[in-house]
Amino acid sequence: MSEPTGAARRRGPFKVGDQVQLTDPKGRHYTFTLEAGKNFHTHKGSFPHDELIGAPEGSVVRTTGNVAYLALRPLLPDYVLSMPRGAAVVYPKDAGQILAFADIFPGARVVEAGVGSGSLSSFLLRAIGDQGMLHSYERREDFADIARQNVERYFGGPHPAWQLTVGDLQDNLSDTDVDRVILDMLAPWECLEAVSKALVPGGILCCYVATTTQLARTVESIREIGCFNEPTSWETMIRNWHIEGLAVRPDHRMIGHTGFLLTARRLADGVEPPMRRRRPAKGAYGEDYAGPNADGGAAR
């Protein structure tokens, strides 16, 4: 049985064409691709790539300036933060949440809109494997080209489960029996009708938005369309800790707000979502609001 796409690039001694991440004594990272006969240069000296070709991962190399560098293959979170960008990338902390709470499984049929630089596409492809399907839609051709190059660089070539279409999802979506839909775009509410027709009953819609106004409109639009259960929304933050002897404290910097995530599940055809049982706060909806809570009937 052949190895899954990209697996051979993740183990064994370093080979020509491998991505290498060097870590210097101050913890700074440098990523490059191994080429026979080339040299890696830093302001602390240089060393030949040939010293690493054939060496085991986790080796230490020294430059001509006698500075030691630890050599490892970059993890996918490292790779997506250092790869060339067209649009902003989905941060690893959010990609991990999407994989978990959108329940991305091996063999899943997934549609993604808003490819950006290919960060989330790489995470999704690794999760669904060669037997799954990821159809990504990107309205900007220049972003699509950058994403394609980044994904193929990571996997060592085209991924058999990936299809990339340049254009708007709502105008081009032809996929059916889709298990999961991930929308990373300015106005995900514009795609809800098309998405609801593509998703299987029980399928998951996951949206990634940057602002509270986008979040609110997306949630209200999901409620109004009437074929999803009550959406759940959240954000995540990461704070590293400094540990040096008795000096144990949080780092001065943290990865704070990057975006909001929300998920909702597709109901069976012809089924109305159960009535919401919680009452919204007085004034939560303006006088001009004409949505499902306009008469207060859905908030009993």
N, C-alpha and C positions, 0 to 999 in steps of 0.2 A: 504494500500500500504506500503510495507516494505521500510525502510530507505535506502538511498544509502550507499554503502560499506564505512565504516569508519566514517559515520556521527555521530553515537551514541557516538564515542570517542571524539567528538569535543564540546560536550555541557553537562550541568548538573553537579552535584556534582562530586568530585573526586572519582574514583572507583579503586579497586585493578586491577593492570595491566596497569593503565593509565601512560603515560609519564608526568612528572612534571618538569617544569623549575623554579628553584629558582633564584632570583636576590638579591644580597647582597647590603649593603649600598653604595658600590663603583661601582655598576652597573655590576658586574661580574656575569656570568650565570653558573648554575650547573644543569645538567639534569640527572634524574634517573627515575626508574620505581617503582611505589608503590607496596609494598608487605606487607601483614598483619604480624605484629610482628617484623618487621625489624626496624632498626634505621638508620638515615642519619647522617654521621659524617663529621665534618669540623674541621679545626684548631681553630675554634671559638666555639667549643662545638658540641652537637648533639641534635636530637629530634626524637621521634618515628614516623614512617610512619602513625601510627593509628591516629595521630592528624590531618592528612589531609584527610584520607579516610572518605568520607561522607561530607566533608567541601566544601563550594562553591568555585569555581574558583575565584582568586583574594584575597584569604585569606592571612594573615600574620602569620607566625609561628616564635617562638623564640627558640633559642638553649639554652642549659644549661649555655652557656656563656653570655646569655641575648643579643644576636645579632639577629635583626629582618631580616627575609627573606620574600620577596613577592613570592607567589606561583601561577603560571599560567601554563596552558598547552602550550608547545612550538608551535609556528607557524611553518608551513612547511619550511619557509626560515631558521628558527632557527634549526629545526630538521636536515636538510640536511647538515648544516655546522658543526654539532656536531656528526653525525652518524659515525660508523666505516667506514674506507675507504680502498679500494683496489687500485683504480685509483683516480685521481683528480676528484672532483665533478664539475658539471656545477653550477656556482654561481647563486643565486636567481636573480640577475639583468639580467643575460643572459637568464635564464629560463623564466622570465617574458616577455622578448622581443620575445622569440620563441613562447610562447603562443599567443602573440598579433599579430605578423607579419606573423607567419605561420597560423594564423587564426584557432587555434585548437578549435573545437566546440563540444558540447555534441553529442555523437553518432558517432563521426568521426572514420574512419578506418585509423590508423596511423601505419607506420613502422618506427622503430628506430634502428640505427646501432651504436654500441659503447655504451654499457650500463654503463660501468665504475662502480660506486658504487651505482647506482640507483637513483641519485638525479633527473635527468630530467624525468626518468620513473615515479616517484612519482607525479611530477607536471602534466605530460601528463595524467596519469590515473585519477587524480582528475578532470581534465578538460573534458575528454571524457565521464566520468561516466560509470555506469555498462552496458549501452547499446552500448557503443563503442567497439573498438577493438584496442589494442596496441600489435603489434608483435615486440619484441625486439631481436636483434641479438648481441651476444657478442662472440668474438673469443677465449677469455680466460675463462676457466671453473672456475678458482679461483675468478675472478672478478664477474662472473655470480652468484656464490654462495653468495658472499657478498651482491650483489645488491638484490638478492631474499630475503635475511634475512632483509635487511633494508626496503624494500618495505612492506614486510609482517608485520614487527614490526610497521610501521606507520599506516597501514590500519587495523591492528588487525587480520590478516590472509591473505590467498591468495585472490587476486583481480580477480573477474570473467571475467574481460575484458583483462587480461594480459596473453600473451604467451611469454615465454623466450626460445630462441634457442641458443645453443652453436655452433658457426661456423661462417664462413665468409658469409656476406650477398649476395655477388655476386654468391656464389656457392649454396646457400640454399634458396634464395628468391622464394617462390611459391605463395605469395599473389597476388591477382588481384583486380581491382577496388579499389585501395588504394587512399584515399583523400589527405594524407600528408605523406611525408618522411622526417625524420630528420637524418642527417648524422653527427656524432661526432666522427671523425676518422682521421688518419694521411693522407690517400689518398682517399678522397671522389670521385675523378675523376674516380677511378677504378670501381665504382659502377653505373656510370651514365647510361650505357646501360641497366642493369637490372632494375634500378629504372624507367627509361622512359617507360618500358613495363608494369610496375605495376601501375603507376599513371593514374588516370582518366584524361580526358581533363579538364583543368582548375585547376588540383591538384597542390599543392605547394611542391617544394623541398626546404628544409632549411638545410644549411651546417654550421657547427661550427668548425672553424680552428684556430690554434694558431699563425701562422706566416704569414708575407706578401707574402712569396714565395708560401705557400700553397694556400693562397687566390687568387693570380694571376693565378696559374695553374688551380684551380677549375673554376674560371670565364671563362678562355679561353677554357677549355674543354666543359663547358656548351654551349658556343657559337658554338663550332665546331660540337657538336652532332646534333644541328639544330632542336631540337623539343621542345625547351624552349624559352620563351621570354627573353629579355635582363635582366640579373640578377642585383639585387640591393645589395650592400654590405655596412656594417657600423660596428662601435663598440660603446660601451656605457661605461661611467664612472660615478661613484657616489662619491659625496663629501658632507659629513655631515657638519652641522653647530653647533658651540658652542654658546649657548645663556644663558647668566648669567647677568641679569640686563642690564647695558649699554654695556657690553662686548659681542658684536655680531660679530662673525668672523667665517671664515671657519675653520674646524678642521685641525690639522697639518698633519693628515694622511687621505688618501682616497683610495677607491677601484678603481684602475686605469685599465690598460689593462689586460684583462683575455683572450680574444679571439675575432675573427672577425666572424660576422654572414653574411650570404648572402641568398637571396631567389630568386627563379625563378619559373615561372608557366608553366605547361605542355600545349603545343599547341595541337590542334586537329590533328589526324592522317592525313598525307599527306599535311599539311600546312607548308609553309616555314616562318620563322620569318621575320618580316619587316626589311628592310635594315636599318642599323644604320646610322643616319644622321650626327653624329658629326665626325670631322676629328681628328685622333690621332695626338699627337705632333710628330714632326719630330724626328726620332730616337727612338720612343716608342717601335718599334719592331726591333729586331736585324736582321742582314743580313741573318742569317740562319733560320729565322722564316718561317714556311710553313703553317701557319694557315689562317683563313678567311680574314685577312687583308694583306696578303703577297703581293698582287698586288695593294693594295690601292683601289680596286673596291668596297669594302663594307663600305668604310668610306666617302661616298660622302654626 
